[in-house]
Amino acid sequence: MPELKPSSSQAQADPQAQRLDVIIVGGGFGGMYAVHKFNKLGLKLQAFESGGDVGGVWYWNRYPGARVDLPSIDYSYSFSSEIEQEWTWSEQFAAQPELLRYIDFVATRLDLRRHFQFNTRVESAVWDEERQLWTVKTNRGATFEAPCCIMATGPLSVPKKPEFEGLDRFKGRLLHAARWPHEPVDFAGKRVGVIGTGSTGIQIVQEVGRQAGELFVFQRTPSFTMPMRNVPIEAEYMAEIRRHYAGIREVARNTHIGGVRPTSTRAFYTLAPAQRAALLEDSWKQGGLAMLGTFGDLMINAEANEHVAEFVRGKIGEVVQNPLTAEQLKPRGYPIFARRPCLDTGYYETYNLPNVHLKDCIADPIVEVTETGVRTQAGVTELDILILATGYDGLTGALMAFDVVGRDGRTVQQKWKDGARSHLGIMLEGFPNLFMTTGPNGPAALANIIRMSEHDVDWIADAITHLRKNGLGSIEPTRKSEDDWMEVVRTLAQHSLINKAKTWWTGSNVQGKPQGLTQFIGGFTKYREHCAAAAANGYQHYTLEPVRQAVAA
């Protein structure tokens, strides 16, 4: 990365720059809602999206089996009753094509696309202290200026760079799940390899296993996955949902997770063993993430957690016919739900197919990718197609993928060199008027991302409105308020079993990345309370500066 010059009063204005009120980066759920919100406020805005259309991760994630793992009625906007009443969901857990149709419906209904530049990457965002402006440059050579910049880049938008030697040598077809081609891929009669068995890999395996000539699954870390039990949403039920949307949304906003899946305050050991076993059996039959909500202490009580983990391991053994394969699929060495919970439709059953082969990379690690396939210590598995389901540089990757330069020339990369830190996951000390949605120090991946996005955009809109109404040029958290928030995050995190797993939640999936649980695990309701308190009394824990004369002129 080239050396960055400090942003200061010495910065020279670009006479060709387009002047705006707000710049928005990202075209997923958060970016779309931000565009709608600030357009309704009458602000002049421009949004940028690197993909060819709105949709965020769902624009890119077109791999076989891609599907949301939250109920569709949860994974949808709540800000517009008209959209709620006009849209019809077909399944309890929507597949990627239906999600894209919903996103297209919202974007068209609200005329959002006219505010976006697609296929456009922001290459730098630099704070001009003297003029109290963010200067944003794109890969198209254009420059834009605005007092406020909103990073709606999401927690999962930058694919993790695969670490395997020899990928460029592979002469077959190489596919990355996070950048899947738009045209169908034919697996019939092909020898296909999949590296990665997280949520994405699981969805791919259960689909491609039924299509490929042979499928080889290179498993490095087994994942706990539970049956999704997806069902159609019949017309009568959809009518009920529409009648009760307001109540459903209110319940969701006031839950720990910001959604409607079951939760419980019941501690595991308050019930007798037979009662616990009956509840676990019932949650398995219900499907979805019912099991995660059966007991309230699974992420702080290691012994209770292991009981639930062993229950799921037993289910794997019941389904998978080959005892060795079943044992290799059973996750060990980390707590259940300490990595992202996965849902499936016949994943474990897929390993009973004669054309599907599990490659245990704990016992037989991957050495390299060759011209013809994947070499493990035991030898080469020849492949026609290799699929990388290796995940993302989560939470911080998007904001560190380009140059974001704050006061005194300090970059986000420098600020986060020892790990992400911010105030509420929304603002950063040293970066005035820079806002994030679903940032790394909020609930982020641990709560309903749609409710999170709406909440964060509304909070940001209130802050910007406060600036404009009171003749203020900038807002920025103080170092103390940021330190205090990070202490809250740290104190809560130290009690969580999430720390016991290697996961993108803690940054351990990316080599050299600072590790640690930096998300707020206190729940969505408590998070909303913290955010409301921060805005109370005129943002007293922030540094507020008046509009400078040069700017006002």
C-alpha positions as CSV (number, residue, x, y, z in Angstrom):
1,M,0.0,0.0,0.0
2,P,1.4,3.4,-0.9
3,E,2.3,5.9,1.8
4,L,-0.7,8.0,2.6
5,K,-0.3,11.8,3.1
6,P,-2.1,13.2,6.2
7,S,-5.5,14.8,5.6
8,S,-5.3,18.3,6.9
9,S,-5.8,21.9,6.1
10,Q,-3.1,21.4,3.4
11,A,-5.4,19.1,1.4
12,Q,-6.3,20.6,-1.9
13,A,-9.9,20.5,-3.1
14,D,-10.5,18.7,-6.4
15,P,-12.4,21.2,-8.6
16,Q,-14.0,18.3,-10.5
17,A,-15.3,16.7,-7.3
18,Q,-19.1,16.2,-7.1
19,R,-20.4,17.7,-3.8
20,L,-23.0,15.7,-1.9
21,D,-24.5,15.6,1.6
22,V,-24.0,11.9,2.2
23,I,-21.9,9.2,0.6
24,I,-23.0,5.5,1.0
25,V,-20.7,2.5,0.3
26,G,-22.5,-0.8,-0.2
27,G,-25.6,-2.1,-1.9
28,G,-26.8,-4.8,0.5
29,F,-29.7,-4.5,2.9
30,G,-27.9,-1.8,5.0
31,G,-26.9,0.3,2.0
32,M,-30.3,0.0,0.4
33,Y,-32.1,1.2,3.5
34,A,-29.6,4.0,4.0
35,V,-30.3,5.2,0.5
36,H,-34.0,5.2,1.1
37,K,-33.7,6.9,4.5
38,F,-31.5,9.7,3.4
39,N,-33.4,10.3,0.2
40,K,-36.6,10.6,2.3
41,L,-34.7,13.2,4.4
42,G,-34.1,15.2,1.3
43,L,-30.3,14.8,1.3
44,K,-28.2,14.8,-1.8
45,L,-26.5,11.4,-1.9
46,Q,-24.6,8.9,-4.0
47,A,-24.1,5.2,-3.3
48,F,-21.5,2.9,-4.6
49,E,-21.6,-0.9,-5.1
50,S,-18.9,-3.1,-6.5
51,G,-21.4,-5.6,-7.8
52,G,-23.5,-5.2,-10.9
53,D,-26.7,-4.6,-8.9
54,V,-28.1,-4.3,-5.4
55,G,-28.2,-7.3,-3.1
56,G,-24.8,-7.4,-1.3
57,V,-23.8,-10.9,-0.4
58,W,-26.8,-12.3,-2.2
59,Y,-25.8,-10.7,-5.5
60,W,-22.5,-12.8,-5.3
61,N,-23.7,-15.9,-3.5
62,R,-25.3,-17.9,-6.3
63,Y,-23.8,-21.3,-5.5
64,P,-26.0,-24.4,-5.5
65,G,-28.1,-24.6,-2.4
66,A,-27.5,-21.0,-1.3
67,R,-30.3,-20.2,1.2
68,V,-30.9,-17.9,4.2
69,D,-30.7,-19.6,7.6
70,L,-33.1,-17.2,9.3
71,P,-36.9,-17.3,8.8
72,S,-37.8,-15.3,5.7
73,I,-40.2,-13.1,7.7
74,D,-37.2,-12.2,9.9
75,Y,-34.8,-11.7,7.0
76,S,-36.8,-8.9,5.5
77,Y,-37.4,-5.2,6.0
78,S,-39.8,-3.8,8.6
79,F,-39.7,-0.1,7.8
80,S,-42.4,-0.2,5.1
81,S,-45.8,-1.7,5.8
82,E,-46.6,-1.4,2.1
83,I,-43.7,-3.7,1.2
84,E,-44.7,-6.1,3.9
85,Q,-48.2,-6.3,2.5
86,E,-47.3,-6.5,-1.1
87,W,-44.6,-9.2,-0.9
88,T,-45.3,-12.9,-0.6
89,W,-42.8,-15.4,0.7
90,S,-42.9,-18.9,-0.7
91,E,-40.8,-20.7,1.9
92,Q,-40.0,-20.4,5.6
93,F,-36.3,-20.2,4.7
94,A,-35.9,-18.5,1.3
95,A,-33.4,-19.6,-1.3
96,Q,-31.1,-17.2,-3.0
97,P,-33.1,-16.6,-6.1
98,E,-36.2,-15.7,-4.1
99,L,-34.1,-13.4,-1.9
100,L,-32.8,-11.6,-5.0
101,R,-36.4,-11.3,-6.3
102,Y,-37.3,-9.7,-3.0
103,I,-34.3,-7.3,-3.1
104,D,-35.2,-6.4,-6.7
105,F,-38.8,-5.8,-5.7
106,V,-37.8,-3.4,-2.9
107,A,-35.2,-1.6,-5.1
108,T,-37.8,-1.1,-7.9
109,R,-40.7,-0.2,-5.6
110,L,-38.6,2.5,-3.9
111,D,-36.7,3.5,-7.0
112,L,-33.3,3.0,-5.3
113,R,-31.1,2.1,-8.2
114,R,-31.0,5.7,-9.6
115,H,-28.9,6.6,-6.5
116,F,-26.3,3.8,-7.1
117,Q,-23.2,3.5,-9.2
118,F,-22.7,-0.2,-9.8
119,N,-19.5,-2.0,-10.8
120,T,-17.8,0.7,-8.9
121,R,-15.2,0.3,-6.1
122,V,-14.3,3.0,-3.6
123,E,-10.5,3.1,-3.6
124,S,-10.1,5.8,-0.9
125,A,-12.0,7.9,1.6
126,V,-10.0,10.7,3.2
127,W,-11.1,13.2,5.8
128,D,-10.4,16.9,5.1
129,E,-10.1,18.5,8.5
130,E,-10.2,22.1,7.3
131,R,-13.3,21.7,5.1
132,Q,-15.0,19.0,7.3
133,L,-15.5,16.7,4.4
134,W,-14.9,13.2,3.3
135,T,-13.2,13.0,-0.2
136,V,-14.0,9.7,-1.9
137,K,-12.3,8.4,-5.0
138,T,-13.5,5.5,-7.1
139,N,-11.9,3.1,-9.5
140,R,-13.5,5.0,-12.3
141,G,-11.3,8.0,-11.5
142,A,-14.2,10.1,-10.2
143,T,-14.1,12.1,-6.9
144,F,-17.0,12.9,-4.6
145,E,-17.1,15.0,-1.4
146,A,-19.6,15.0,1.4
147,P,-19.6,15.9,5.1
148,C,-20.8,12.4,6.0
149,C,-19.8,8.9,4.8
150,I,-21.6,5.7,5.6
151,M,-19.9,2.4,5.3
152,A,-22.7,-0.1,4.7
153,T,-20.2,-2.8,3.7
154,G,-21.5,-5.6,5.9
155,P,-19.8,-8.2,7.9
156,L,-19.4,-10.7,5.0
157,S,-18.4,-9.0,1.8
158,V,-14.6,-9.7,1.3
159,P,-13.9,-13.3,0.4
160,K,-11.0,-14.8,2.3
161,K,-7.9,-15.3,0.2
162,P,-7.3,-19.0,-0.1
163,E,-4.0,-20.1,1.5
164,F,-3.3,-23.2,-0.6
165,E,-0.2,-23.5,-2.6
166,G,-0.6,-24.1,-6.4
167,L,-4.1,-22.8,-7.0
168,D,-2.9,-21.0,-10.1
169,R,-1.6,-24.3,-11.5
170,F,-4.9,-26.1,-11.4
171,K,-6.0,-26.8,-15.0
172,G,-9.6,-27.8,-14.2
173,R,-12.4,-25.3,-13.3
174,L,-11.8,-23.3,-10.1
175,L,-14.9,-21.8,-8.5
176,H,-15.1,-19.6,-5.3
177,A,-18.5,-19.8,-3.5
178,A,-18.4,-16.1,-2.7
179,R,-17.9,-15.2,-6.4
180,W,-20.0,-17.8,-8.1
181,P,-20.7,-17.4,-11.9
182,H,-24.1,-16.2,-13.0
183,E,-24.6,-19.0,-15.5
184,P,-25.4,-22.6,-14.3
185,V,-22.5,-25.0,-13.7
186,D,-22.9,-28.6,-15.0
187,F,-21.5,-31.1,-12.5
188,A,-22.9,-34.2,-14.3
189,G,-20.2,-36.9,-14.7
190,K,-17.5,-34.6,-13.2
191,R,-15.1,-35.3,-10.4
192,V,-15.7,-32.4,-8.1
193,G,-13.9,-31.3,-5.0
194,V,-15.1,-28.9,-2.2
195,I,-12.8,-27.4,0.3
196,G,-14.6,-26.0,3.3
197,T,-17.5,-27.3,5.4
198,G,-18.9,-24.3,7.1
199,S,-22.4,-23.0,6.3
200,T,-21.6,-22.4,2.6
201,G,-19.8,-25.7,2.1
202,I,-22.6,-27.7,3.8
203,Q,-25.2,-26.1,1.4
204,I,-23.0,-26.9,-1.6
205,V,-22.2,-30.5,-0.6
206,Q,-25.9,-31.5,-0.1
207,E,-26.7,-30.1,-3.6
208,V,-23.7,-31.1,-5.7
209,G,-23.5,-34.5,-4.1
210,R,-26.7,-35.4,-6.0
211,Q,-25.4,-34.0,-9.3
212,A,-21.7,-34.8,-9.6
213,G,-20.2,-38.0,-11.0
214,E,-18.1,-38.0,-7.8
215,L,-17.8,-35.5,-5.0
216,F,-14.8,-35.3,-2.7
217,V,-15.3,-33.2,0.4
218,F,-12.1,-31.9,2.0
219,Q,-13.0,-31.3,5.6
220,R,-10.6,-29.4,7.8
221,T,-12.9,-28.6,10.7
222,P,-16.2,-30.5,11.1
223,S,-19.2,-28.3,11.7
224,F,-22.3,-28.8,13.8
225,T,-25.3,-28.6,11.6
226,M,-29.0,-29.2,12.4
227,P,-31.9,-30.0,10.1
228,M,-33.6,-26.9,8.6
229,R,-37.0,-28.6,8.2
230,N,-37.9,-26.0,5.6
231,V,-41.6,-25.8,4.7
232,P,-43.7,-23.8,2.1
233,I,-45.5,-20.7,3.3
234,E,-49.1,-21.4,2.3
235,A,-51.4,-18.5,1.2
236,E,-53.5,-18.7,4.4
237,Y,-50.4,-18.5,6.6
238,M,-49.0,-15.6,4.6
239,A,-52.3,-13.8,5.1
240,E,-51.9,-14.4,8.9
241,I,-48.4,-13.0,8.8
242,R,-49.5,-9.9,7.0
243,R,-52.2,-9.3,9.6
244,H,-49.8,-9.6,12.4
245,Y,-46.6,-8.1,11.0
246,A,-46.6,-5.1,13.4
247,G,-46.7,-7.4,16.4
248,I,-44.1,-9.8,15.0
249,R,-41.7,-6.9,14.3
250,E,-42.2,-5.4,17.8
251,V,-41.4,-8.8,19.4
252,A,-38.3,-9.2,17.2
253,R,-37.0,-5.7,18.1
254,N,-37.2,-6.6,21.8
255,T,-35.5,-9.9,21.8
256,H,-31.9,-10.8,22.5
257,I,-31.3,-11.8,18.9
258,G,-33.5,-9.2,17.1
259,G,-35.6,-12.0,15.6
260,V,-38.4,-14.5,16.2
261,R,-36.6,-17.8,16.7
262,P,-37.3,-19.3,20.1
263,T,-35.1,-18.3,23.0
264,S,-35.1,-19.3,26.6
265,T,-33.8,-18.1,30.0
266,R,-34.0,-21.7,31.3
267,A,-30.7,-23.0,32.6
268,F,-29.7,-26.5,31.4
269,Y,-29.4,-28.1,34.9
270,T,-32.7,-26.8,36.2
271,L,-34.3,-29.8,34.5
272,A,-33.8,-33.5,35.1
273,P,-31.9,-35.6,32.5
274,A,-35.0,-37.1,31.0
275,Q,-36.7,-33.7,30.7
276,R,-33.6,-32.3,29.0
277,A,-33.4,-35.2,26.6
278,A,-37.0,-34.7,25.7
279,L,-36.5,-31.0,25.0
280,L,-33.5,-31.7,22.8
281,E,-35.4,-34.4,20.8
282,D,-38.2,-31.9,20.4
283,S,-35.9,-29.1,19.1
284,W,-34.3,-31.6,16.7
285,K,-37.7,-32.4,15.3
286,Q,-38.7,-28.8,15.1
287,G,-35.6,-28.0,13.1
288,G,-34.1,-24.6,12.4
289,L,-32.2,-23.0,15.3
290,A,-34.7,-24.2,17.9
291,M,-32.0,-26.1,19.7
292,L,-29.9,-23.0,20.2
293,G,-32.9,-21.4,22.0
294,T,-33.8,-24.4,24.2
295,F,-31.5,-23.4,27.1
296,G,-30.3,-20.0,28.1
297,D,-26.8,-20.9,29.4
298,L,-25.3,-22.9,26.6
299,M,-22.7,-20.3,25.7
300,I,-21.4,-19.8,29.3
301,N,-21.7,-23.3,30.8
302,A,-19.2,-25.6,29.2
303,E,-20.6,-28.8,30.7
304,A,-24.1,-28.1,29.6
305,N,-22.8,-27.2,26.1
306,E,-21.0,-30.5,25.9
307,H,-24.2,-32.4,26.7
308,V,-25.9,-30.7,23.8
309,A,-22.9,-31.3,21.5
310,E,-22.9,-35.0,22.4
311,F,-26.6,-35.2,21.6
312,V,-25.9,-33.8,18.1
313,R,-23.0,-36.2,17.6
314,G,-25.3,-39.0,18.4
315,K,-27.7,-37.8,15.7
316,I,-24.8,-37.9,13.2
317,G,-24.1,-41.5,14.1
318,E,-27.7,-42.4,13.6
319,V,-27.8,-40.9,10.1
320,V,-24.4,-41.7,8.5
321,Q,-24.1,-45.4,7.7
322,N,-20.3,-45.7,7.6
323,P,-19.1,-45.7,11.2
324,L,-15.7,-44.2,10.2
325,T,-17.2,-41.4,8.1
326,A,-19.7,-40.7,10.9
327,E,-16.9,-40.4,13.4
328,Q,-14.9,-38.1,11.1
329,L,-18.0,-35.8,10.7
330,K,-18.5,-35.4,14.5
331,P,-17.1,-32.0,15.6
332,R,-14.8,-32.1,18.6
333,G,-12.5,-29.7,20.3
334,Y,-14.8,-26.7,20.4
335,P,-18.2,-25.9,21.9
336,I,-21.4,-26.3,19.8
337,F,-22.7,-22.9,18.6
338,A,-19.3,-21.3,19.2
339,R,-18.9,-21.2,15.5
340,R,-21.7,-20.1,13.2
341,P,-24.7,-22.5,13.6
342,C,-25.4,-24.3,10.4
343,L,-28.7,-25.6,9.0
344,D,-29.0,-28.3,6.4
345,T,-31.4,-30.4,4.3
346,G,-29.9,-33.8,4.1
347,Y,-26.2,-32.9,4.6
348,Y,-25.3,-36.0,6.6
349,E,-27.5,-38.2,4.4
350,T,-25.4,-37.1,1.4
351,Y,-22.4,-39.1,2.8
352,N,-24.5,-42.3,2.3
353,L,-24.4,-41.8,-1.4
354,P,-21.9,-44.0,-3.2
355,N,-20.4,-41.2,-5.2
356,V,-19.6,-38.9,-2.2
357,H,-16.3,-39.2,-0.4
358,L,-15.2,-37.5,2.8
359,K,-11.5,-36.5,3.0
360,D,-10.5,-36.0,6.6
361,C,-7.9,-33.2,6.4
362,I,-7.2,-33.4,10.2
363,A,-5.7,-36.9,9.7
364,D,-4.6,-36.2,6.1
365,P,-3.9,-32.5,5.6
366,I,-3.9,-30.6,2.3
367,V,-0.4,-30.1,1.0
368,E,-1.1,-28.2,-2.2
369,V,-3.2,-27.9,-5.3
370,T,-1.7,-29.5,-8.4
371,E,-2.5,-29.2,-12.1
372,T,-4.9,-32.1,-11.8
373,G,-6.4,-31.9,-8.3
374,V,-5.7,-31.6,-4.6
375,R,-2.6,-33.2,-3.0
376,T,-2.9,-34.3,0.6
377,Q,-0.2,-36.2,2.5
378,A,-1.7,-39.4,1.3
379,G,-1.6,-38.5,-2.4
380,V,-3.4,-36.6,-5.2
381,T,-7.2,-36.6,-5.7
382,E,-7.8,-35.8,-9.3
383,L,-10.6,-33.3,-10.1
384,D,-12.3,-31.7,-12.9
385,I,-13.8,-28.9,-10.8
386,L,-12.6,-27.5,-7.5
387,I,-14.9,-25.4,-5.3
388,L,-13.5,-23.1,-2.6
389,A,-16.0,-22.6,0.2
390,T,-13.3,-21.0,2.4
391,G,-15.4,-18.1,3.7
392,Y,-14.7,-14.4,4.3
393,D,-12.4,-12.0,6.0
394,G,-15.4,-11.2,8.2
395,L,-16.4,-8.1,10.2
396,T,-13.4,-5.9,9.4
397,G,-12.3,-7.1,6.0
398,A,-14.4,-4.7,3.9
399,L,-13.3,-1.5,5.7
400,M,-9.7,-2.5,5.6
401,A,-9.8,-3.4,1.9
402,F,-9.3,0.2,0.8
403,D,-7.7,3.3,2.2
404,V,-9.9,5.1,4.9
405,V,-7.9,8.0,6.3
406,G,-9.1,10.0,9.3
407,R,-7.7,12.9,11.3
408,D,-4.0,13.4,11.2
409,G,-3.5,10.9,8.4
410,R,-4.3,7.9,10.6
411,T,-5.8,5.0,8.6
412,V,-8.4,2.4,9.7
413,Q,-5.6,-0.2,9.1
414,Q,-3.5,1.5,11.7
415,K,-6.3,2.0,14.2
416,W,-7.3,-1.7,13.9
417,K,-3.8,-3.2,13.8
418,D,-4.4,-4.9,17.2
419,G,-8.1,-5.6,16.6
420,A,-11.3,-3.7,15.7
421,R,-12.3,-1.0,18.1
422,S,-15.1,1.6,17.8
423,H,-17.9,3.1,19.7
424,L,-21.1,1.0,19.4
425,G,-19.7,-0.5,16.2
426,I,-21.1,2.6,14.5
427,M,-18.4,5.4,14.9
428,L,-14.6,5.5,15.3
429,E,-12.6,8.0,17.4
430,G,-10.4,9.9,15.0
431,F,-12.7,9.5,12.1
432,P,-15.3,12.3,12.3
433,N,-18.7,11.8,10.5
434,L,-17.7,8.3,9.4
435,F,-20.5,5.8,10.2
436,M,-20.7,2.0,9.9
437,T,-23.8,-0.2,9.8
438,T,-23.5,-3.7,11.5
439,G,-19.9,-2.8,12.5
440,P,-17.6,-5.2,14.2
441,N,-18.1,-4.0,17.8
442,G,-21.9,-4.2,17.8
443,P,-23.9,-7.5,17.8
444,A,-22.9,-7.8,14.1
445,A,-23.1,-11.6,13.3
446,L,-24.8,-12.5,16.6
447,A,-28.2,-10.8,15.9
448,N,-30.6,-10.4,13.0
449,I,-28.7,-8.4,10.5
450,I,-31.8,-6.8,8.9
451,R,-33.0,-5.4,12.3
452,M,-29.5,-4.4,13.0
453,S,-29.1,-2.5,9.7
454,E,-32.4,-0.7,10.1
455,H,-31.5,0.3,13.7
456,D,-28.0,1.5,12.8
457,V,-29.2,3.5,9.8
458,D,-31.9,5.2,11.9
459,W,-29.4,6.0,14.6
460,I,-27.0,7.5,12.0
461,A,-29.8,9.5,10.4
462,D,-30.7,10.9,13.8
463,A,-27.1,11.9,14.4
464,I,-26.8,13.6,11.0
465,T,-30.1,15.4,11.5
466,H,-28.8,16.7,14.9
467,L,-25.7,18.1,13.1
468,R,-27.7,19.8,10.5
469,K,-30.3,21.3,12.8
470,N,-27.7,22.7,15.2
471,G,-25.1,24.1,12.8
472,L,-22.6,21.5,13.6
473,G,-19.9,20.4,11.2
474,S,-18.8,17.1,12.7
475,I,-19.4,14.4,15.3
476,E,-16.9,11.9,16.7
477,P,-16.8,9.7,19.8
478,T,-14.3,10.7,22.4
479,R,-11.4,8.3,23.1
480,K,-12.9,7.7,26.6
481,S,-16.3,6.8,25.2
482,E,-14.7,4.4,22.8
483,D,-12.5,2.9,25.5
484,D,-15.6,2.5,27.8
485,W,-17.6,0.8,25.1
486,M,-14.7,-1.6,24.3
487,E,-14.5,-2.4,28.0
488,V,-18.1,-3.4,28.0
489,V,-17.5,-5.6,24.9
490,R,-14.4,-7.2,26.5
491,T,-16.1,-7.8,29.9
492,L,-19.0,-9.6,28.3
493,A,-16.9,-11.5,25.8
494,Q,-14.5,-13.1,28.4
495,H,-17.4,-15.2,29.7
496,S,-18.4,-16.6,26.3
497,L,-17.6,-20.0,25.0
498,I,-17.2,-18.5,21.5
499,N,-13.6,-17.8,22.6
500,K,-13.0,-21.5,22.6
501,A,-13.5,-21.9,18.8
502,K,-11.4,-20.9,15.7
503,T,-13.9,-19.0,13.7
504,W,-14.4,-15.8,11.6
505,W,-16.3,-14.4,14.6
506,T,-12.9,-14.1,16.3
507,G,-10.7,-13.5,13.3
508,S,-8.9,-16.8,13.6
509,N,-9.8,-17.9,10.0
510,V,-7.5,-15.3,8.5
511,Q,-3.7,-15.8,8.9
512,G,-2.1,-12.9,10.7
513,K,-5.4,-11.2,11.7
514,P,-5.7,-10.1,15.3
515,Q,-7.8,-12.6,17.2
516,G,-10.5,-12.1,19.8
517,L,-14.2,-11.8,20.2
518,T,-14.8,-8.1,19.5
519,Q,-18.6,-8.3,19.0
520,F,-21.1,-7.2,21.6
521,I,-22.7,-10.3,23.0
522,G,-25.1,-8.6,25.4
523,G,-28.0,-9.0,22.9
524,F,-29.9,-6.7,20.5
525,T,-32.2,-5.2,23.2
526,K,-29.4,-4.1,25.4
527,Y,-27.5,-2.8,22.4
528,R,-30.5,-0.7,21.4
529,E,-30.5,0.7,25.0
530,H,-26.8,1.5,24.8
531,C,-27.3,3.3,21.5
532,A,-30.2,5.3,22.8
533,A,-28.2,6.4,25.9
534,A,-25.3,7.5,23.7
535,A,-27.6,9.8,21.7
536,A,-29.4,11.2,24.7
537,N,-28.7,14.7,26.0
538,G,-27.3,16.0,22.8
539,Y,-24.6,13.3,22.3
540,Q,-22.7,14.4,25.4
541,H,-20.1,11.7,25.1
542,Y,-19.1,12.8,21.6
543,T,-17.0,15.6,20.3
544,L,-19.2,18.0,18.4
545,E,-17.6,20.8,16.3
546,P,-19.4,23.7,14.7
547,V,-19.4,24.3,11.0
548,R,-16.3,26.3,10.2
549,Q,-16.6,29.6,8.5
550,A,-14.7,28.4,5.4
551,V,-17.2,25.5,5.1
552,A,-20.2,27.7,5.8
553,A,-19.1,30.1,3.1
